[in-house]
Each structure stands twice: as structure tokens, then as C-alpha cells.
Amino acid sequence: MPLLTILGMPPKTSQEDLVNLTKRIQAAVEKVPILGIRADAVSVFYQPDLQKEGLGEELIARIDGLFIKPERTAEVIAELRAAIQDCMLTYACKSVPQCTYVETFVASMVKPEDCTVNRLRTEFCPKCQGRGGWGSDTPCDACGGTGRKSGK
Ligand SMILES: [Zn+2]
């Protein structure tokens, strides 16, 4: 969290463009002081527009799941919006010539305690080769192994 959904993307947008825009948005969010959100905590998803008429004319960034915290005042949220809007405008001007409308809005903020997160293992269990269990500190569900390489 937070998560951004970019709406209105032409389906043929190159992977390189998407990866670059994602990185710029993540870096922009990280740079907003007070927020304290790391770049890798920002999820960016793209929702392609299937309608050909008017394709790419509107690009909209929807922000969801921003945690409610006392220091996240209206001014701080406005700064976040401006940072993302700036990325969107730069992208639209450079890569979407037909674009005439760019919007960024915060759709939802949530209490941190209302969010459940599990980071899944990226390694397989060295004992049973399964992926049982969530997180490297918990034992493997299947065999009880820790999922860590021996000696660590
Ligand atoms: Zn195992």
C-alpha cells in the first residue's frame, strides 16, 4: 500500500513505457516528505482501455489504500497527488500524443489495522522443495523446515 490504478492506457503501450512510468511514480511517492513510503511499497497496476474511440485521450491515476495517519494532512495528500500528476503529465506529453486530459485522485484511505499483508517466499524449501508457509521466518507447512539455507 498504497496502490495506484492507471486507467485509460492504450492496450498496445510498450512494456518499457509501463515499467518506466511505474518506476517514476514509485520514486515520486518516495520523495514526498512526511509520507515515509518506500518506492517498493507502492503498487502500480494498469487497466487498459478496450474502447478504441477516444483511446488514450484521458489518463487517470486512482490512488487507493493510503494508510490514514495523523501527519497525512490535506496538504501532504495534495503534495502526493501533485507528485503523481506530474509523472502522469510528463508521460502523457512524451508518449501519448492524443492525450488531452490527465487526472489524479485519492479514492480511498484505510486504517493500517484494516490491511492484511503476507509476503510470500520466493525460495523453495530446501528440505521438501515446496513453497509451504508464508515468510522466511515461519517453518514450512509441509515439512517443518525453515526455508532458509543451512548455516544462516
Ligand atoms: Zn518444506
Backbone and ligand atoms as CSV (ligand in chain L), in Angstrom:
chain,resi,resn,atom,element,x,y,z
A,1,MET,N,N,0.844,-1.189,0.000
A,1,MET,CA,C,0.000,0.000,0.000
A,1,MET,C,C,0.886,1.248,0.000
A,2,PRO,N,N,0.501,2.277,-0.639
A,2,PRO,CA,C,-0.727,2.449,-1.397
A,2,PRO,C,C,-0.671,1.732,-2.754
A,3,LEU,N,N,-1.837,1.693,-3.392
A,3,LEU,CA,C,-1.867,1.109,-4.718
A,3,LEU,C,C,-2.446,2.119,-5.686
A,4,LEU,N,N,-1.845,2.142,-6.863
A,4,LEU,CA,C,-2.312,3.046,-7.904
A,4,LEU,C,C,-2.871,2.241,-9.054
A,5,THR,N,N,-4.018,2.658,-9.563
A,5,THR,CA,C,-4.553,2.070,-10.778
A,5,THR,C,C,-4.539,3.160,-11.845
A,6,ILE,N,N,-3.839,2.874,-12.928
A,6,ILE,CA,C,-3.790,3.832,-14.029
A,6,ILE,C,C,-4.823,3.396,-15.054
A,7,LEU,N,N,-5.789,4.261,-15.281
A,7,LEU,CA,C,-6.900,3.954,-16.179
A,7,LEU,C,C,-6.720,4.681,-17.515
A,8,GLY,N,N,-7.182,4.027,-18.579
A,8,GLY,CA,C,-7.185,4.667,-19.889
A,8,GLY,C,C,-5.964,4.384,-20.734
A,9,MET,N,N,-5.114,3.481,-20.288
A,9,MET,CA,C,-3.904,3.176,-21.043
A,9,MET,C,C,-4.235,2.443,-22.344
A,10,PRO,N,N,-3.701,2.918,-23.468
A,10,PRO,CA,C,-3.878,2.161,-24.707
A,10,PRO,C,C,-3.274,0.762,-24.533
A,11,PRO,N,N,-4.025,-0.287,-24.945
A,11,PRO,CA,C,-3.553,-1.662,-24.722
A,11,PRO,C,C,-2.205,-1.962,-25.378
A,12,LYS,N,N,-1.838,-1.206,-26.405
A,12,LYS,CA,C,-0.569,-1.506,-27.078
A,12,LYS,C,C,0.619,-0.742,-26.492
A,13,THR,N,N,0.440,-0.130,-25.345
A,13,THR,CA,C,1.542,0.574,-24.691
A,13,THR,C,C,2.701,-0.403,-24.454
A,14,SER,N,N,3.915,0.037,-24.747
A,14,SER,CA,C,5.064,-0.877,-24.634
A,14,SER,C,C,5.370,-1.199,-23.174
A,15,GLN,N,N,5.910,-2.375,-22.960
A,15,GLN,CA,C,6.302,-2.799,-21.614
A,15,GLN,C,C,7.334,-1.847,-21.028
A,16,GLU,N,N,8.232,-1.370,-21.880
A,16,GLU,CA,C,9.274,-0.450,-21.426
A,16,GLU,C,C,8.648,0.836,-20.873
A,17,ASP,N,N,7.655,1.369,-21.598
A,17,ASP,CA,C,6.965,2.580,-21.139
A,17,ASP,C,C,6.302,2.356,-19.782
A,18,LEU,N,N,5.651,1.191,-19.645
A,18,LEU,CA,C,4.940,0.898,-18.398
A,18,LEU,C,C,5.913,0.758,-17.232
A,19,VAL,N,N,6.988,0.046,-17.459
A,19,VAL,CA,C,7.985,-0.160,-16.392
A,19,VAL,C,C,8.587,1.182,-15.983
A,20,ASN,N,N,8.898,2.009,-16.983
A,20,ASN,CA,C,9.491,3.313,-16.670
A,20,ASN,C,C,8.525,4.212,-15.915
A,21,LEU,N,N,7.262,4.221,-16.342
A,21,LEU,CA,C,6.273,5.052,-15.645
A,21,LEU,C,C,6.082,4.569,-14.212
A,22,THR,N,N,6.033,3.258,-14.037
A,22,THR,CA,C,5.909,2.700,-12.687
A,22,THR,C,C,7.063,3.164,-11.810
A,23,LYS,N,N,8.286,3.062,-12.319
A,23,LYS,CA,C,9.461,3.468,-11.537
A,23,LYS,C,C,9.411,4.946,-11.190
A,24,ARG,N,N,8.979,5.764,-12.164
A,24,ARG,CA,C,8.919,7.209,-11.892
A,24,ARG,C,C,7.870,7.527,-10.831
A,25,ILE,N,N,6.725,6.858,-10.917
A,25,ILE,CA,C,5.671,7.091,-9.925
A,25,ILE,C,C,6.154,6.647,-8.539
A,26,GLN,N,N,6.770,5.469,-8.470
A,26,GLN,CA,C,7.256,4.966,-7.172
A,26,GLN,C,C,8.287,5.907,-6.572
A,27,ALA,N,N,9.201,6.405,-7.406
A,27,ALA,CA,C,10.237,7.322,-6.919
A,27,ALA,C,C,9.608,8.642,-6.461
A,28,ALA,N,N,8.591,9.098,-7.198
A,28,ALA,CA,C,7.935,10.364,-6.856
A,28,ALA,C,C,7.231,10.265,-5.502
A,29,VAL,N,N,6.582,9.124,-5.255
A,29,VAL,CA,C,5.893,8.934,-3.971
A,29,VAL,C,C,6.915,8.908,-2.831
A,30,GLU,N,N,8.029,8.208,-3.059
A,30,GLU,CA,C,9.057,8.115,-2.023
A,30,GLU,C,C,9.622,9.489,-1.669
A,31,LYS,N,N,9.657,10.384,-2.668
A,31,LYS,CA,C,10.256,11.701,-2.438
A,31,LYS,C,C,9.352,12.678,-1.692
A,32,VAL,N,N,8.073,12.324,-1.523
A,32,VAL,CA,C,7.195,13.237,-0.778
A,32,VAL,C,C,7.548,13.133,0.703
A,33,PRO,N,N,8.066,14.219,1.289
A,33,PRO,CA,C,8.457,14.131,2.691
A,33,PRO,C,C,7.225,13.894,3.574
A,34,ILE,N,N,7.440,13.427,4.758
A,34,ILE,CA,C,6.394,13.148,5.759
A,34,ILE,C,C,5.661,11.840,5.478
A,35,LEU,N,N,5.391,11.529,4.205
A,35,LEU,CA,C,4.658,10.300,3.903
A,35,LEU,C,C,5.402,9.073,4.423
A,36,GLY,N,N,6.703,9.033,4.200
A,36,GLY,CA,C,7.502,7.899,4.655
A,36,GLY,C,C,7.152,6.596,3.963
A,37,ILE,N,N,6.845,6.689,2.666
A,37,ILE,CA,C,6.517,5.482,1.904
A,37,ILE,C,C,7.698,5.140,1.010
A,38,ARG,N,N,8.189,3.922,1.137
A,38,ARG,CA,C,9.295,3.497,0.275
A,38,ARG,C,C,8.781,3.169,-1.119
A,39,ALA,N,N,9.659,3.406,-2.095
A,39,ALA,CA,C,9.274,3.183,-3.503
A,39,ALA,C,C,8.715,1.771,-3.715
A,40,ASP,N,N,9.355,0.775,-3.093
A,40,ASP,CA,C,8.920,-0.600,-3.351
A,40,ASP,C,C,7.624,-0.966,-2.627
A,41,ALA,N,N,7.100,-0.034,-1.819
A,41,ALA,CA,C,5.817,-0.284,-1.158
A,41,ALA,C,C,4.652,0.230,-2.004
A,42,VAL,N,N,4.971,0.897,-3.104
A,42,VAL,CA,C,3.920,1.460,-3.968
A,42,VAL,C,C,3.620,0.472,-5.093
A,43,SER,N,N,2.377,-0.004,-5.138
A,43,SER,CA,C,1.974,-0.925,-6.204
A,43,SER,C,C,1.306,-0.137,-7.316
A,44,VAL,N,N,1.701,-0.407,-8.546
A,44,VAL,CA,C,1.097,0.280,-9.689
A,44,VAL,C,C,0.536,-0.772,-10.642
A,45,PHE,N,N,-0.763,-0.656,-10.932
A,45,PHE,CA,C,-1.418,-1.568,-11.865
A,45,PHE,C,C,-2.019,-0.768,-13.005
A,46,TYR,N,N,-2.029,-1.357,-14.174
A,46,TYR,CA,C,-2.559,-0.667,-15.355
A,46,TYR,C,C,-3.815,-1.362,-15.839
A,47,GLN,N,N,-4.825,-0.547,-16.088
A,47,GLN,CA,C,-6.071,-1.084,-16.603
A,47,GLN,C,C,-6.244,-0.561,-18.026
A,48,PRO,N,N,-6.096,-1.436,-19.008
A,48,PRO,CA,C,-6.157,-0.960,-20.386
A,48,PRO,C,C,-7.573,-0.588,-20.792
A,49,ASP,N,N,-7.675,0.379,-21.681
A,49,ASP,CA,C,-8.972,0.796,-22.208
A,49,ASP,C,C,-9.255,-0.001,-23.476
A,50,LEU,N,N,-10.397,-0.712,-23.500
A,50,LEU,CA,C,-10.729,-1.558,-24.643
A,50,LEU,C,C,-11.461,-0.800,-25.745
A,51,GLN,N,N,-12.010,0.373,-25.399
A,51,GLN,CA,C,-12.759,1.127,-26.417
A,51,GLN,C,C,-11.781,1.904,-27.280
A,52,LYS,N,N,-11.883,1.708,-28.597
A,52,LYS,CA,C,-10.916,2.345,-29.499
A,52,LYS,C,C,-11.186,3.830,-29.679
A,53,GLU,N,N,-12.472,4.203,-29.687
A,53,GLU,CA,C,-12.785,5.622,-29.851
A,53,GLU,C,C,-12.308,6.406,-28.626
A,54,GLY,N,N,-11.535,7.428,-28.862
A,54,GLY,CA,C,-11.045,8.264,-27.766
A,54,GLY,C,C,-9.908,7.636,-26.977
A,55,LEU,N,N,-9.342,6.574,-27.528
A,55,LEU,CA,C,-8.295,5.844,-26.817
A,55,LEU,C,C,-7.109,6.744,-26.472
A,56,GLY,N,N,-6.742,6.726,-25.206
A,56,GLY,CA,C,-5.575,7.482,-24.756
A,56,GLY,C,C,-5.824,8.961,-24.548
A,57,GLU,N,N,-7.047,9.423,-24.832
A,57,GLU,CA,C,-7.320,10.852,-24.655
A,57,GLU,C,C,-7.396,11.233,-23.181
A,58,GLU,N,N,-7.829,10.290,-22.360
A,58,GLU,CA,C,-7.889,10.533,-20.916
A,58,GLU,C,C,-7.001,9.526,-20.197
A,59,LEU,N,N,-6.176,10.019,-19.311
A,59,LEU,CA,C,-5.394,9.130,-18.444
A,59,LEU,C,C,-5.691,9.524,-17.004
A,60,ILE,N,N,-6.054,8.533,-16.213
A,60,ILE,CA,C,-6.466,8.806,-14.839
A,60,ILE,C,C,-5.707,7.907,-13.876
A,61,ALA,N,N,-5.159,8.509,-12.841
A,61,ALA,CA,C,-4.472,7.743,-11.792
A,61,ALA,C,C,-5.343,7.752,-10.547
A,62,ARG,N,N,-5.727,6.568,-10.127
A,62,ARG,CA,C,-6.567,6.411,-8.940
A,62,ARG,C,C,-5.711,5.832,-7.815
A,63,ILE,N,N,-5.718,6.493,-6.689
A,63,ILE,CA,C,-4.907,6.050,-5.546
A,63,ILE,C,C,-5.843,5.425,-4.509
A,64,ASP,N,N,-5.534,4.218,-4.112
A,64,ASP,CA,C,-6.333,3.535,-3.096
A,64,ASP,C,C,-5.438,3.059,-1.959
A,65,GLY,N,N,-6.095,2.819,-0.826
A,65,GLY,CA,C,-5.415,2.131,0.266
A,65,GLY,C,C,-4.306,2.908,0.932
A,66,LEU,N,N,-4.341,4.213,0.792
A,66,LEU,CA,C,-3.353,5.019,1.505
A,66,LEU,C,C,-3.690,4.929,2.990
A,67,PHE,N,N,-2.689,4.613,3.819
A,67,PHE,CA,C,-2.966,4.474,5.240
A,67,PHE,C,C,-3.282,5.825,5.873
A,68,ILE,N,N,-4.295,5.833,6.717
A,68,ILE,CA,C,-4.650,7.031,7.471
A,68,ILE,C,C,-3.640,7.198,8.596
A,69,LYS,N,N,-2.960,8.346,8.611
A,69,LYS,CA,C,-2.020,8.665,9.692
A,69,LYS,C,C,-2.170,10.137,10.001
A,70,PRO,N,N,-1.966,10.497,11.267
A,70,PRO,CA,C,-2.222,11.892,11.670
A,70,PRO,C,C,-1.441,12.905,10.838
A,71,GLU,N,N,-0.201,12.547,10.467
A,71,GLU,CA,C,0.633,13.509,9.732
A,71,GLU,C,C,0.226,13.635,8.260
A,72,ARG,N,N,-0.668,12.773,7.801
A,72,ARG,CA,C,-1.094,12.837,6.398
A,72,ARG,C,C,-2.261,13.815,6.263
A,73,THR,N,N,-1.917,15.066,6.350
A,73,THR,CA,C,-2.903,16.137,6.286
A,73,THR,C,C,-3.321,16.374,4.838
A,74,ALA,N,N,-4.322,17.231,4.657
A,74,ALA,CA,C,-4.787,17.568,3.311
A,74,ALA,C,C,-3.633,18.105,2.462
A,75,GLU,N,N,-2.741,18.879,3.101
A,75,GLU,CA,C,-1.603,19.444,2.360
A,75,GLU,C,C,-0.650,18.342,1.893
A,76,VAL,N,N,-0.403,17.366,2.772
A,76,VAL,CA,C,0.503,16.269,2.417
A,76,VAL,C,C,-0.109,15.432,1.288
A,77,ILE,N,N,-1.403,15.176,1.386
A,77,ILE,CA,C,-2.087,14.403,0.347
A,77,ILE,C,C,-2.066,15.173,-0.977
A,78,ALA,N,N,-2.224,16.485,-0.894
A,78,ALA,CA,C,-2.177,17.314,-2.104
A,78,ALA,C,C,-0.789,17.229,-2.750
A,79,GLU,N,N,0.231,17.158,-1.910
A,79,GLU,CA,C,1.600,17.044,-2.418
A,79,GLU,C,C,1.799,15.698,-3.125
A,80,LEU,N,N,1.224,14.663,-2.529
A,80,LEU,CA,C,1.286,13.334,-3.147
A,80,LEU,C,C,0.596,13.343,-4.507
A,81,ARG,N,N,-0.607,13.909,-4.542
A,81,ARG,CA,C,-1.353,13.991,-5.810
A,81,ARG,C,C,-0.552,14.741,-6.862
A,82,ALA,N,N,0.030,15.861,-6.444
A,82,ALA,CA,C,0.793,16.684,-7.387
A,82,ALA,C,C,2.000,15.909,-7.933
A,83,ALA,N,N,2.654,15.141,-7.057
A,83,ALA,CA,C,3.839,14.382,-7.475
A,83,ALA,C,C,3.464,13.333,-8.522
A,84,ILE,N,N,2.323,12.665,-8.294
A,84,ILE,CA,C,1.887,11.626,-9.234
A,84,ILE,C,C,1.355,12.265,-10.521
A,85,GLN,N,N,0.600,13.342,-10.349
A,85,GLN,CA,C,0.060,14.047,-11.514
A,85,GLN,C,C,1.204,14.505,-12.421
A,86,ASP,N,N,2.290,14.949,-11.812
A,86,ASP,CA,C,3.442,15.401,-12.577
A,86,ASP,C,C,4.024,14.258,-13.424
A,87,CYS,N,N,4.115,13.069,-12.828
A,87,CYS,CA,C,4.590,11.896,-13.580
A,87,CYS,C,C,3.657,11.586,-14.745
A,88,MET,N,N,2.354,11.664,-14.468
A,88,MET,CA,C,1.347,11.358,-15.486
A,88,MET,C,C,1.416,12.364,-16.641
A,89,LEU,N,N,1.559,13.641,-16.298
A,89,LEU,CA,C,1.619,14.683,-17.321
A,89,LEU,C,C,2.864,14.526,-18.186
A,90,THR,N,N,3.993,14.264,-17.533
A,90,THR,CA,C,5.251,14.078,-18.270
A,90,THR,C,C,5.113,12.902,-19.239
A,91,TYR,N,N,4.515,11.814,-18.711
A,91,TYR,CA,C,4.329,10.626,-19.553
A,91,TYR,C,C,3.389,10.915,-20.721
A,92,ALA,N,N,2.253,11.573,-20.424
A,92,ALA,CA,C,1.258,11.857,-21.462
A,92,ALA,C,C,1.849,12.739,-22.557
A,93,CYS,N,N,2.586,13.769,-22.153
A,93,CYS,CA,C,3.163,14.697,-23.133
A,93,CYS,C,C,4.166,13.986,-24.029
A,94,LYS,N,N,4.934,13.073,-23.424
A,94,LYS,CA,C,6.008,12.406,-24.161
A,94,LYS,C,C,5.494,11.226,-24.989
A,95,SER,N,N,4.557,10.460,-24.418
A,95,SER,CA,C,4.246,9.158,-25.026
A,95,SER,C,C,2.819,8.979,-25.533
A,96,VAL,N,N,1.917,9.891,-25.190
A,96,VAL,CA,C,0.515,9.718,-25.619
A,96,VAL,C,C,0.038,11.013,-26.288
A,97,PRO,N,N,0.389,11.203,-27.567
A,97,PRO,CA,C,0.114,12.485,-28.234
A,97,PRO,C,C,-1.367,12.860,-28.261
A,98,GLN,N,N,-2.250,11.872,-28.258
A,98,GLN,CA,C,-3.684,12.169,-28.321
A,98,GLN,C,C,-4.269,12.562,-26.967
A,99,CYS,N,N,-3.489,12.447,-25.913
A,99,CYS,CA,C,-4.000,12.697,-24.558
A,99,CYS,C,C,-4.259,14.184,-24.329
A,100,THR,N,N,-5.470,14.481,-23.832
A,100,THR,CA,C,-5.834,15.881,-23.558
A,100,THR,C,C,-6.337,16.064,-22.136
A,101,TYR,N,N,-6.348,14.982,-21.345
A,101,TYR,CA,C,-6.929,15.071,-20.008
A,101,TYR,C,C,-6.179,14.131,-19.074
A,102,VAL,N,N,-5.647,14.676,-17.996
A,102,VAL,CA,C,-4.930,13.855,-17.020
A,102,VAL,C,C,-5.476,14.177,-15.633
A,103,GLU,N,N,-5.788,13.145,-14.884
A,103,GLU,CA,C,-6.379,13.351,-13.564
A,103,GLU,C,C,-5.742,12.386,-12.563
A,104,THR,N,N,-5.517,12.860,-11.362
A,104,THR,CA,C,-5.034,12.011,-10.269
A,104,THR,C,C,-5.908,12.270,-9.057
A,105,PHE,N,N,-6.451,11.223,-8.480
A,105,PHE,CA,C,-7.277,11.431,-7.293
A,105,PHE,C,C,-7.094,10.309,-6.275
A,106,VAL,N,N,-7.306,10.670,-5.007
A,106,VAL,CA,C,-7.254,9.684,-3.925
A,106,VAL,C,C,-8.661,9.130,-3.752
A,107,ALA,N,N,-8.825,7.839,-4.017
A,107,ALA,CA,C,-10.151,7.218,-3.943
A,107,ALA,C,C,-10.442,6.676,-2.557
A,108,SER,N,N,-9.409,6.200,-1.885
A,108,SER,CA,C,-9.671,5.627,-0.563
A,108,SER,C,C,-8.448,5.703,0.330
A,109,MET,N,N,-8.707,5.917,1.602
A,109,MET,CA,C,-7.675,5.808,2.630
A,109,MET,C,C,-8.184,4.796,3.643
A,110,VAL,N,N,-7.272,3.989,4.191
A,110,VAL,CA,C,-7.693,2.935,5.115
A,110,VAL,C,C,-6.875,2.993,6.400
A,111,LYS,N,N,-7.463,2.465,7.452
A,111,LYS,CA,C,-6.724,2.357,8.707
A,111,LYS,C,C,-5.690,1.232,8.538
A,112,PRO,N,N,-4.450,1.437,9.006
A,112,PRO,CA,C,-3.429,0.389,8.841
A,112,PRO,C,C,-3.898,-0.962,9.374
A,113,GLU,N,N,-4.679,-0.943,10.481
A,113,GLU,CA,C,-5.121,-2.208,11.072
A,113,GLU,C,C,-6.179,-2.921,10.225
A,114,ASP,N,N,-6.681,-2.249,9.206
A,114,ASP,CA,C,-7.650,-2.887,8.314
A,114,ASP,C,C,-6.989,-3.539,7.102
A,115,CYS,N,N,-5.680,-3.561,7.103
A,115,CYS,CA,C,-4.951,-4.124,5.961
A,115,CYS,C,C,-4.170,-5.360,6.400
A,116,THR,N,N,-4.308,-6.419,5.661
A,116,THR,CA,C,-3.563,-7.653,5.940
A,116,THR,C,C,-2.575,-7.909,4.810
A,117,VAL,N,N,-1.332,-8.131,5.155
A,117,VAL,CA,C,-0.295,-8.336,4.142
A,117,VAL,C,C,0.467,-9.613,4.444
A,118,ASN,N,N,0.737,-10.403,3.437
A,118,ASN,CA,C,1.648,-11.537,3.572
A,118,ASN,C,C,2.686,-11.449,2.470
A,119,ARG,N,N,3.925,-11.516,2.859
A,119,ARG,CA,C,4.979,-11.583,1.847
A,119,ARG,C,C,5.287,-13.065,1.618
A,120,LEU,N,N,5.120,-13.488,0.381
A,120,LEU,CA,C,5.332,-14.911,0.092
A,120,LEU,C,C,6.802,-15.210,-0.133
A,121,ARG,N,N,7.168,-16.405,0.200
A,121,ARG,CA,C,8.550,-16.823,-0.040
A,121,ARG,C,C,8.861,-16.804,-1.522
A,122,THR,N,N,10.068,-16.415,-1.827
A,122,THR,CA,C,10.493,-16.502,-3.220
A,122,THR,C,C,11.410,-17.699,-3.416
A,123,GLU,N,N,11.807,-18.304,-2.290
A,123,GLU,CA,C,12.649,-19.504,-2.380
A,123,GLU,C,C,11.805,-20.731,-2.059
A,124,PHE,N,N,12.221,-21.812,-2.596
A,124,PHE,CA,C,11.543,-23.056,-2.248
A,124,PHE,C,C,12.218,-23.668,-1.030
A,125,CYS,N,N,11.460,-24.421,-0.259
A,125,CYS,CA,C,12.002,-25.061,0.932
A,125,CYS,C,C,13.150,-25.997,0.548
A,126,PRO,N,N,14.323,-25.839,1.184
A,126,PRO,CA,C,15.460,-26.690,0.819
A,126,PRO,C,C,15.254,-28.159,1.195
A,127,LYS,N,N,14.349,-28.391,2.153
A,127,LYS,CA,C,14.120,-29.773,2.579
A,127,LYS,C,C,13.171,-30.505,1.646
A,128,CYS,N,N,11.992,-29.883,1.391
A,128,CYS,CA,C,10.970,-30.605,0.621
A,128,CYS,C,C,10.745,-30.003,-0.767
A,129,GLN,N,N,11.425,-28.896,-1.071
A,129,GLN,CA,C,11.303,-28.212,-2.361
A,129,GLN,C,C,9.926,-27.576,-2.578
A,130,GLY,N,N,9.092,-27.575,-1.509
A,130,GLY,CA,C,7.784,-26.945,-1.630
A,130,GLY,C,C,7.873,-25.468,-1.288
A,131,ARG,N,N,6.759,-24.767,-1.396
A,131,ARG,CA,C,6.728,-23.346,-1.079
A,131,ARG,C,C,5.835,-23.110,0.137
A,132,GLY,N,N,5.668,-24.161,0.947
A,132,GLY,CA,C,4.739,-24.084,2.069
A,132,GLY,C,C,5.127,-23.028,3.085
A,133,GLY,N,N,4.153,-22.327,3.593
A,133,GLY,CA,C,4.403,-21.324,4.628
A,133,GLY,C,C,4.660,-19.963,4.020
A,134,TRP,N,N,4.304,-18.935,4.781
A,134,TRP,CA,C,4.487,-17.574,4.292
A,134,TRP,C,C,5.607,-16.923,5.079
A,135,GLY,N,N,6.581,-16.409,4.408
A,135,GLY,CA,C,7.658,-15.686,5.089
A,135,GLY,C,C,8.793,-16.609,5.460
A,136,SER,N,N,10.018,-16.073,5.452
A,136,SER,CA,C,11.188,-16.927,5.645
A,136,SER,C,C,11.394,-17.295,7.112
A,137,ASP,N,N,10.667,-16.638,8.032
A,137,ASP,CA,C,10.864,-16.933,9.450
A,137,ASP,C,C,9.963,-18.052,9.955
A,138,THR,N,N,8.916,-18.332,9.201
A,138,THR,CA,C,7.989,-19.364,9.664
A,138,THR,C,C,8.375,-20.715,9.067
A,139,PRO,N,N,8.153,-21.781,9.824
A,139,PRO,CA,C,8.505,-23.098,9.294
A,139,PRO,C,C,7.647,-23.471,8.087
A,140,CYS,N,N,8.196,-24.297,7.254
A,140,CYS,CA,C,7.473,-24.794,6.087
A,140,CYS,C,C,6.254,-25.601,6.550
A,141,ASP,N,N,5.097,-25.305,5.980
A,141,ASP,CA,C,3.871,-26.018,6.360
A,141,ASP,C,C,3.959,-27.507,6.052
A,142,ALA,N,N,4.644,-27.808,4.980
A,142,ALA,CA,C,4.660,-29.193,4.520
A,142,ALA,C,C,5.615,-30.062,5.338
A,143,CYS,N,N,6.815,-29.551,5.661
A,143,CYS,CA,C,7.807,-30.411,6.280
A,143,CYS,C,C,8.389,-29.849,7.580
A,144,GLY,N,N,8.053,-28.596,7.925
A,144,GLY,CA,C,8.587,-28.026,9.165
A,144,GLY,C,C,9.945,-27.384,9.005
A,145,GLY,N,N,10.547,-27.447,7.828
A,145,GLY,CA,C,11.842,-26.780,7.565
A,145,GLY,C,C,11.664,-25.268,7.592
A,146,THR,N,N,12.754,-24.548,7.781
A,146,THR,CA,C,12.642,-23.089,7.913
A,146,THR,C,C,12.651,-22.376,6.569
A,147,GLY,N,N,13.005,-23.060,5.513
A,147,GLY,CA,C,13.061,-22.384,4.223
A,147,GLY,C,C,14.342,-21.617,4.011
A,148,ARG,N,N,15.199,-21.608,5.038
A,148,ARG,CA,C,16.470,-20.893,4.896
A,148,ARG,C,C,17.583,-21.857,4.545
A,149,LYS,N,N,18.557,-21.334,3.852
A,149,LYS,CA,C,19.723,-22.152,3.538
A,149,LYS,C,C,20.447,-22.481,4.847
A,150,SER,N,N,21.021,-23.660,4.938
A,150,SER,CA,C,21.686,-24.044,6.170
A,150,SER,C,C,22.878,-23.135,6.430
A,151,GLY,N,N,23.154,-22.917,7.733
A,151,GLY,CA,C,24.272,-22.062,8.092
A,151,GLY,C,C,23.886,-20.615,8.275
A,152,LYS,N,N,22.601,-20.304,8.071
A,152,LYS,CA,C,22.178,-18.916,8.226
A,152,LYS,C,C,21.106,-18.794,9.281
L,1,ZN,ZN,ZN,9.449,-27.934,3.362
